[in-house]
Amino acid sequence: MKSILVLNGPNLNLLGKRQPEIYGHATLDDVAGLCRAAAGDVTIQMEQSNHEGQLIDWIHEARTAHAGIVINAGAYTHTSVAIFDALNAFDGPVIEVHISNVHKRESFRHHSYISPRADGVIVGFGINGYAAAVRQICDLINAS
């Protein structure tokens, strides 16, 4: 199974329009293009939802459909034990991504419920962090 699920949480549908001084001008379509270019022969499924339950459903589906997950859970990173629990039920590698450097922002953004499950965390490299995460997961799944 050579497929990676790239999950995006709340407000990332507004990427390129919302707070460009923090998140830049690139869109989620730009992110998808970067991920597909970084993946080589590995398939990318890109999803975004503003709804926690939908993200959890996609993580559950990934258990049988994908070899790895790249996740930018947005604000759910800092609040969702449910997403953490769903990721714990997934056996493949998980890379957490944040476009901005969350550690230079408000203190509530310094805690992540995703990080304890993640095999790696990439913060502060803009949308290029997604490509780095995809390359890392490709390396991990190709090595197994």
C-alpha beads as a LAMMPS data file, in Angstrom:
LAMMPS data file: protein, C-alpha beads

144 atoms
143 bonds

1 atom types
1 bond types

-500.0 500.0 xlo xhi
-500.0 500.0 ylo yhi
-500.0 500.0 zlo zhi

Masses

1 110.0

Atoms # bond

1 1 1 0.000 0.000 0.000
2 1 1 1.863 3.076 -1.280
3 1 1 -0.464 5.885 -0.310
4 1 1 -0.242 8.809 2.103
5 1 1 -3.177 10.657 3.627
6 1 1 -2.551 14.393 4.026
7 1 1 -5.072 15.782 6.514
8 1 1 -5.807 19.452 7.096
9 1 1 -7.964 20.733 9.916
10 1 1 -10.089 23.804 10.542
11 1 1 -9.578 27.023 8.610
12 1 1 -6.937 25.555 6.308
13 1 1 -9.493 25.811 3.494
14 1 1 -8.777 29.563 3.784
15 1 1 -5.038 29.140 3.264
16 1 1 -3.751 32.020 1.139
17 1 1 -6.599 34.282 2.233
18 1 1 -6.539 34.090 6.039
19 1 1 -3.736 35.902 7.876
20 1 1 -1.202 35.802 5.018
21 1 1 1.306 37.520 7.300
22 1 1 1.387 34.262 9.298
23 1 1 0.456 31.571 6.769
24 1 1 1.625 33.093 3.484
25 1 1 -0.194 33.419 0.176
26 1 1 -0.054 29.787 -0.977
27 1 1 -3.333 27.889 -1.179
28 1 1 -4.272 24.364 -0.198
29 1 1 -4.086 23.499 -3.914
30 1 1 -0.451 24.659 -3.824
31 1 1 0.127 22.367 -0.841
32 1 1 -1.415 19.455 -2.747
33 1 1 0.895 20.109 -5.691
34 1 1 3.966 20.197 -3.443
35 1 1 2.930 16.958 -1.749
36 1 1 2.330 15.153 -5.040
37 1 1 5.684 16.338 -6.407
38 1 1 7.469 15.161 -3.248
39 1 1 5.720 11.777 -3.255
40 1 1 7.115 10.386 -6.495
41 1 1 5.277 7.126 -7.192
42 1 1 3.410 7.223 -3.875
43 1 1 -0.236 8.293 -4.113
44 1 1 -1.394 11.316 -2.110
45 1 1 -4.945 11.703 -0.814
46 1 1 -5.441 15.286 0.342
47 1 1 -8.365 16.118 2.644
48 1 1 -9.497 19.158 4.625
49 1 1 -12.355 19.566 7.082
50 1 1 -13.454 22.074 9.655
51 1 1 -15.173 19.221 11.513
52 1 1 -13.324 17.099 14.071
53 1 1 -15.450 14.008 13.486
54 1 1 -14.731 14.032 9.757
55 1 1 -10.974 14.141 10.437
56 1 1 -11.359 11.202 12.816
57 1 1 -13.352 9.239 10.222
58 1 1 -10.588 9.762 7.640
59 1 1 -7.965 8.605 10.160
60 1 1 -10.030 5.459 10.821
61 1 1 -10.309 4.795 7.068
62 1 1 -6.538 5.264 6.740
63 1 1 -5.979 2.130 8.835
64 1 1 -6.689 0.015 5.757
65 1 1 -6.138 2.499 2.930
66 1 1 -2.872 4.358 3.622
67 1 1 0.684 3.640 4.681
68 1 1 1.217 6.991 6.428
69 1 1 -0.453 10.215 7.532
70 1 1 0.698 13.821 7.330
71 1 1 -1.523 15.927 9.573
72 1 1 -1.947 19.624 10.168
73 1 1 -4.845 19.480 12.592
74 1 1 -4.956 23.277 12.905
75 1 1 -6.462 24.390 16.203
76 1 1 -7.504 20.792 16.964
77 1 1 -3.809 20.142 17.568
78 1 1 -4.170 21.967 20.870
79 1 1 -7.571 20.609 21.910
80 1 1 -8.396 17.180 20.504
81 1 1 -7.779 14.085 22.554
82 1 1 -10.159 12.350 20.111
83 1 1 -7.814 12.933 17.150
84 1 1 -4.890 11.726 19.284
85 1 1 -6.829 8.550 20.122
86 1 1 -7.700 7.970 16.451
87 1 1 -4.041 8.393 15.442
88 1 1 -3.053 5.871 18.124
89 1 1 -5.241 3.315 16.318
90 1 1 -3.248 3.872 13.091
91 1 1 -0.174 1.646 12.709
92 1 1 1.805 3.596 10.092
93 1 1 4.021 6.654 10.447
94 1 1 2.467 10.013 11.322
95 1 1 4.135 13.381 10.749
96 1 1 2.645 16.500 12.334
97 1 1 3.021 19.713 10.313
98 1 1 2.458 23.372 11.153
99 1 1 2.987 26.138 8.629
100 1 1 3.913 28.724 11.242
101 1 1 6.306 28.303 14.137
102 1 1 3.702 27.640 16.814
103 1 1 6.358 28.053 19.525
104 1 1 6.725 31.744 18.658
105 1 1 2.988 32.328 18.919
106 1 1 0.386 32.365 21.707
107 1 1 1.209 30.083 24.627
108 1 1 -1.882 27.889 24.104
109 1 1 -0.376 26.846 20.744
110 1 1 2.735 25.439 22.452
111 1 1 0.965 22.253 23.522
112 1 1 0.085 19.565 21.009
113 1 1 -2.055 16.501 21.601
114 1 1 -0.761 15.146 18.263
115 1 1 2.988 15.274 19.011
116 1 1 3.111 12.328 21.455
117 1 1 1.811 10.065 18.655
118 1 1 3.747 11.671 15.803
119 1 1 6.943 10.123 14.471
120 1 1 8.112 13.647 13.672
121 1 1 6.978 17.255 13.929
122 1 1 7.739 19.978 11.371
123 1 1 6.980 23.583 12.332
124 1 1 7.714 26.974 10.870
125 1 1 8.822 26.083 7.318
126 1 1 5.668 27.308 5.605
127 1 1 4.022 24.934 3.192
128 1 1 7.423 23.378 2.445
129 1 1 6.978 21.489 5.720
130 1 1 4.331 19.357 4.012
131 1 1 6.768 18.298 1.275
132 1 1 9.395 17.426 3.897
133 1 1 6.817 15.350 5.779
134 1 1 5.768 13.490 2.632
135 1 1 9.399 12.741 1.735
136 1 1 10.033 11.418 5.255
137 1 1 7.000 9.144 5.164
138 1 1 8.010 7.920 1.687
139 1 1 11.450 7.051 3.072
140 1 1 9.879 5.198 5.999
141 1 1 7.381 3.195 3.941
142 1 1 9.927 2.377 1.237
143 1 1 12.377 1.124 3.880
144 1 1 9.822 -1.301 5.373

Bonds

1 1 1 2
2 1 2 3
3 1 3 4
4 1 4 5
5 1 5 6
6 1 6 7
7 1 7 8
8 1 8 9
9 1 9 10
10 1 10 11
11 1 11 12
12 1 12 13
13 1 13 14
14 1 14 15
15 1 15 16
16 1 16 17
17 1 17 18
18 1 18 19
19 1 19 20
20 1 20 21
21 1 21 22
22 1 22 23
23 1 23 24
24 1 24 25
25 1 25 26
26 1 26 27
27 1 27 28
28 1 28 29
29 1 29 30
30 1 30 31
31 1 31 32
32 1 32 33
33 1 33 34
34 1 34 35
35 1 35 36
36 1 36 37
37 1 37 38
38 1 38 39
39 1 39 40
40 1 40 41
41 1 41 42
42 1 42 43
43 1 43 44
44 1 44 45
45 1 45 46
46 1 46 47
47 1 47 48
48 1 48 49
49 1 49 50
50 1 50 51
51 1 51 52
52 1 52 53
53 1 53 54
54 1 54 55
55 1 55 56
56 1 56 57
57 1 57 58
58 1 58 59
59 1 59 60
60 1 60 61
61 1 61 62
62 1 62 63
63 1 63 64
64 1 64 65
65 1 65 66
66 1 66 67
67 1 67 68
68 1 68 69
69 1 69 70
70 1 70 71
71 1 71 72
72 1 72 73
73 1 73 74
74 1 74 75
75 1 75 76
76 1 76 77
77 1 77 78
78 1 78 79
79 1 79 80
80 1 80 81
81 1 81 82
82 1 82 83
83 1 83 84
84 1 84 85
85 1 85 86
86 1 86 87
87 1 87 88
88 1 88 89
89 1 89 90
90 1 90 91
91 1 91 92
92 1 92 93
93 1 93 94
94 1 94 95
95 1 95 96
96 1 96 97
97 1 97 98
98 1 98 99
99 1 99 100
100 1 100 101
101 1 101 102
102 1 102 103
103 1 103 104
104 1 104 105
105 1 105 106
106 1 106 107
107 1 107 108
108 1 108 109
109 1 109 110
110 1 110 111
111 1 111 112
112 1 112 113
113 1 113 114
114 1 114 115
115 1 115 116
116 1 116 117
117 1 117 118
118 1 118 119
119 1 119 120
120 1 120 121
121 1 121 122
122 1 122 123
123 1 123 124
124 1 124 125
125 1 125 126
126 1 126 127
127 1 127 128
128 1 128 129
129 1 129 130
130 1 130 131
131 1 131 132
132 1 132 133
133 1 133 134
134 1 134 135
135 1 135 136
136 1 136 137
137 1 137 138
138 1 138 139
139 1 139 140
140 1 140 141
141 1 141 142
142 1 142 143
143 1 143 144
